[in-house]
Amino acid sequence: MLRIYLSAQMYEALEDIIAGGATPPINLYERFLGWAQQSHP
């Protein structure tokens, strides 16, 4: 669930960055999702 939530937040942030005329950072995915590891039951 955390990865789904973070994905949604990442895309909202990306829209805000682009709307402001800035170039999105290359490591945007890593900033939002790279640290959240999948848990295996």
mmCIF file of the C-alpha atoms, coordinates in Angstrom:
data_MODEL
# 
_entry.id   MODEL 
# 
loop_
_atom_site.group_PDB 
_atom_site.id 
_atom_site.type_symbol 
_atom_site.label_atom_id 
_atom_site.label_alt_id 
_atom_site.label_comp_id 
_atom_site.label_asym_id 
_atom_site.label_entity_id 
_atom_site.label_seq_id 
_atom_site.pdbx_PDB_ins_code 
_atom_site.Cartn_x 
_atom_site.Cartn_y 
_atom_site.Cartn_z 
_atom_site.occupancy 
_atom_site.B_iso_or_equiv 
_atom_site.pdbx_formal_charge 
_atom_site.auth_seq_id 
_atom_site.auth_comp_id 
_atom_site.auth_asym_id 
_atom_site.auth_atom_id 
_atom_site.pdbx_PDB_model_num 
ATOM 1  C CA . MET A 1 1  ? 0.000  0.000   0.000   1.00 0.00 ? 1  MET A CA 1 
ATOM 2  C CA . LEU A 1 2  ? 2.827  2.393   0.781   1.00 0.00 ? 2  LEU A CA 1 
ATOM 3  C CA . ARG A 1 3  ? 4.265  2.064   -2.730  1.00 0.00 ? 3  ARG A CA 1 
ATOM 4  C CA . ILE A 1 4  ? 0.867  2.844   -4.290  1.00 0.00 ? 4  ILE A CA 1 
ATOM 5  C CA . TYR A 1 5  ? 0.484  5.936   -2.140  1.00 0.00 ? 5  TYR A CA 1 
ATOM 6  C CA . LEU A 1 6  ? 4.019  7.101   -2.862  1.00 0.00 ? 6  LEU A CA 1 
ATOM 7  C CA . SER A 1 7  ? 3.514  6.562   -6.597  1.00 0.00 ? 7  SER A CA 1 
ATOM 8  C CA . ALA A 1 8  ? 0.472  8.821   -6.542  1.00 0.00 ? 8  ALA A CA 1 
ATOM 9  C CA . GLN A 1 9  ? 2.402  11.467  -4.628  1.00 0.00 ? 9  GLN A CA 1 
ATOM 10 C CA . MET A 1 10 ? 5.300  11.222  -7.072  1.00 0.00 ? 10 MET A CA 1 
ATOM 11 C CA . TYR A 1 11 ? 3.052  11.905  -10.062 1.00 0.00 ? 11 TYR A CA 1 
ATOM 12 C CA . GLU A 1 12 ? 1.437  14.861  -8.309  1.00 0.00 ? 12 GLU A CA 1 
ATOM 13 C CA . ALA A 1 13 ? 4.872  16.267  -7.554  1.00 0.00 ? 13 ALA A CA 1 
ATOM 14 C CA . LEU A 1 14 ? 5.946  15.693  -11.153 1.00 0.00 ? 14 LEU A CA 1 
ATOM 15 C CA . GLU A 1 15 ? 2.915  17.639  -12.409 1.00 0.00 ? 15 GLU A CA 1 
ATOM 16 C CA . ASP A 1 16 ? 3.764  20.503  -10.035 1.00 0.00 ? 16 ASP A CA 1 
ATOM 17 C CA . ILE A 1 17 ? 7.389  20.561  -11.168 1.00 0.00 ? 17 ILE A CA 1 
ATOM 18 C CA . ILE A 1 18 ? 6.484  20.586  -14.848 1.00 0.00 ? 18 ILE A CA 1 
ATOM 19 C CA . ALA A 1 19 ? 3.741  23.207  -14.359 1.00 0.00 ? 19 ALA A CA 1 
ATOM 20 C CA . GLY A 1 20 ? 6.321  25.489  -12.753 1.00 0.00 ? 20 GLY A CA 1 
ATOM 21 C CA . GLY A 1 21 ? 8.517  25.229  -15.830 1.00 0.00 ? 21 GLY A CA 1 
ATOM 22 C CA . ALA A 1 22 ? 11.305 23.326  -14.104 1.00 0.00 ? 22 ALA A CA 1 
ATOM 23 C CA . THR A 1 23 ? 13.017 20.227  -15.389 1.00 0.00 ? 23 THR A CA 1 
ATOM 24 C CA . PRO A 1 24 ? 12.173 17.140  -13.333 1.00 0.00 ? 24 PRO A CA 1 
ATOM 25 C CA . PRO A 1 25 ? 15.123 15.636  -11.485 1.00 0.00 ? 25 PRO A CA 1 
ATOM 26 C CA . ILE A 1 26 ? 16.643 12.526  -13.012 1.00 0.00 ? 26 ILE A CA 1 
ATOM 27 C CA . ASN A 1 27 ? 16.302 10.589  -9.763  1.00 0.00 ? 27 ASN A CA 1 
ATOM 28 C CA . LEU A 1 28 ? 12.677 11.436  -8.981  1.00 0.00 ? 28 LEU A CA 1 
ATOM 29 C CA . TYR A 1 29 ? 11.712 7.752   -8.803  1.00 0.00 ? 29 TYR A CA 1 
ATOM 30 C CA . GLU A 1 30 ? 14.540 7.020   -6.379  1.00 0.00 ? 30 GLU A CA 1 
ATOM 31 C CA . ARG A 1 31 ? 13.509 9.916   -4.153  1.00 0.00 ? 31 ARG A CA 1 
ATOM 32 C CA . PHE A 1 32 ? 9.932  8.698   -3.863  1.00 0.00 ? 32 PHE A CA 1 
ATOM 33 C CA . LEU A 1 33 ? 10.029 4.927   -4.254  1.00 0.00 ? 33 LEU A CA 1 
ATOM 34 C CA . GLY A 1 34 ? 13.617 3.736   -4.248  1.00 0.00 ? 34 GLY A CA 1 
ATOM 35 C CA . TRP A 1 35 ? 13.824 3.443   -0.476  1.00 0.00 ? 35 TRP A CA 1 
ATOM 36 C CA . ALA A 1 36 ? 10.464 1.699   0.007   1.00 0.00 ? 36 ALA A CA 1 
ATOM 37 C CA . GLN A 1 37 ? 11.256 -1.980  -0.303  1.00 0.00 ? 37 GLN A CA 1 
ATOM 38 C CA . GLN A 1 38 ? 8.587  -4.509  -1.020  1.00 0.00 ? 38 GLN A CA 1 
ATOM 39 C CA . SER A 1 39 ? 7.803  -6.745  1.900   1.00 0.00 ? 39 SER A CA 1 
ATOM 40 C CA . HIS A 1 40 ? 7.526  -10.429 1.210   1.00 0.00 ? 40 HIS A CA 1 
ATOM 41 C CA . PRO A 1 41 ? 5.039  -12.385 3.320   1.00 0.00 ? 41 PRO A CA 1 
# 
